[in-house]
Amino acid sequence: MTGSISSSLGITTALIVTDRGVVNAGLLEGILRSLAEKEIHCAVFDDVEEDPDVETVQRGVSKLKRTNANGVIAVGGGSPICAAKGVALVATNGGEIIQYEGPDRYSSPPLPVVAIPTTAGSGSDVSRWFVLHSKNEQRTFVVGGDACFPRASILDPLLLATLPKWQFIVSGVDALTHAVEALWTENANPLTDAIAFESIALIMGNLPRAALTGDMEAKSRVHLAASMANIACGNAGLGIVHAMTLNYAIRLPHGLQNGILLPYAMEYNLPACVAKLARMAVVIGEQTSGLTDPELAARAIYRVKRLFVELGFPAKFQESDVRRELIPAMARYSAEQVHAKLNIRRTDENEIASLFHRSLEGWTL
């Protein structure tokens, strides 16, 4: 399939952007055979780290130019897919990726990208945005635009068969965060809500089996739900969680940060979205008889916490993860992000600082 899709996009030489874990797991073998069948030449750039840096993108661009590739194939989780999008954009626009920060800052569309996600979480395979990091500037930044969507996304659940349990858990919780956040933004609408609710139902109903067993049907459902979640938040936007996780000061994987903050954000946003969280409780199977919307909304939060306990997902940051003396500056930075401004409940740096402090204390069922 990869070869056929790439050929239909006019790709004759492809740069495969991935990481060494994907290579070592043998996940490129079928992709390489498919490309060879269509006589598509390829080179592999497997130097992508978790939460890739701008320098990684520039190294990828250099390899693409050396091989004269006219298309990019991203194989991996959100990190390789984000890096691949950056490589494809710089290849046609020149310069360095950081100069294209923000929406639609480029003049030429990127090279075609085919995304093959090997985790069920980021949803970057269906997103116009990508997130990168700059060690030199000590910050995280976002690039994107309508031309930055991958031209195709191939969802093959067999690629998840060897995904380590912990990575499956973190990725699945990341996807759940995308879906829930899509419900509580100012841009949410009935269509994005419908996609988000179905994604939530699939994740909540299948993630434990998908992550903890070999159930391929469950893995397939979470895989699909991850892309659905990003379709929802890609159109509705994101909220307070993502405003807080753009902080470079927290040196943890992005998806892990999202999940840790999700229950606290649900409790914070509860007064402004009772009806939606009540509906969430219904779609994940809570009985409605005799319960008010506020009671159902509280059940939705409880169910998320119970899921985290079942998965062994952390209920708080460690003191080494979030330095208390940096929280005021982190809160100011978060309050300035567009995600904070889209959040359905108005917020400010003091309330965000309070959430950071709460995330160090932990929650109980």
Helices and strands as residue ranges (DSSP letters): H 2-8, E 13-17, H 20-24, H 29-37, E 41-45, H 54-67, E 71-76, H 78-93, G 97-100, E 102-103, E 113-117, G 124-126, E 129-134, E 139-144, G 146-148, E 152-153, G 157-160, H 165-183, H 190-212, H 216-236, H 240-245, H 254-269, G 270-272, H 274-283, H 293-311, G 324-326, H 327-335, H 338-342, H 349-361
